[in-house]
Amino acid sequence: MPDTASTVGGLRHVEHVMGTVFTFDIRDEPTLAIHRALSQAVRHLHRVDAVFSTYRSDSHISRLDRGDIRLADCPPEVGEVLSLCARATHDSDGYFSIVPAGHLDPSGLVKGWAAETASHILLDAGARHTCVNGGGDIQLRGRPAAGAPWRIGIAHPLRPGELATVIAAHHDLAVATSGTAERGAHVLAPRDGTPVTTLASLTVVGPRLTMADAYATAAFARGEDARDWLESLPDHEALAILPDGRQWRTSGFHRHGS
């Protein structure tokens, strides 16, 4: 497995997949079972790319969109992801959409789901203290060291090289950010398919990355109405940065400060 390094009492790995970089930071003693689980997690990410990539004409999601195959012809994880997308669409009053530009595209949830599932693979093998980072969307478990929380810097979308804040995870936590800094205005309003520019970035913190990722996309698409909706979500908090540099935070976000 390339780009893997053993450290004292830990294991780190970098994988280029799904059009981004996934990093694994495992702070448990790297047993044979954990090494095998890491290999399995990496294979899982490449499978997700093969099944769900909208940039690959031969992926199951592209073929399903074209009508070449039916849902019953797809691997079971397609049904699982589409069911989770339906939940996100319901929870967000339709602001999370898998057809924002008229084509089937569950990308707003898939990356978070892939990273969370990879984290579960490690957990099942006995890795209790891990950070799986999929292009800035992060699933955290345990602690990096005894008595110390994970500390996650949130990049400022308007000030390259600066942090907007640092999140301290004292327990299992997920962090997902949607914004314009890296990919431009790529989130589309489900009502008319136009790019959303009301916010520069929006970070959602919650227990599980799958829904945190989807909620970050949905909240970004809501724009000005995002704060009230996010306040209504149990177990989730958020930080938003506006194009003029102003910020707002949900009422419980301070609990995740460093």
Secondary structure, DSSP 8 states (H G I E B T S, - for coil): -TTEEEETTEEEEEEEETTEEEEEEE-S---HHHHHHHHHHHHHHHHHHHHH-TT-TTSHHHHHHHTSS-GGGS-HHHHHHHHHHHHHHHHTTT-S-S-TTSS---HHHHHHHHHHHHHHHHHHTT--SEEEEETTEEEEES-SBTTB-EEEEEE-TTSTT-EEEEEEESSSEEEEEEESTTT-S--B-TTT--B--S-SEEEEEES-HHHHHHHHHHHHHHGGGHHHHHHTSTT-EEEEE-TTS-EEE-TTGGGGB-
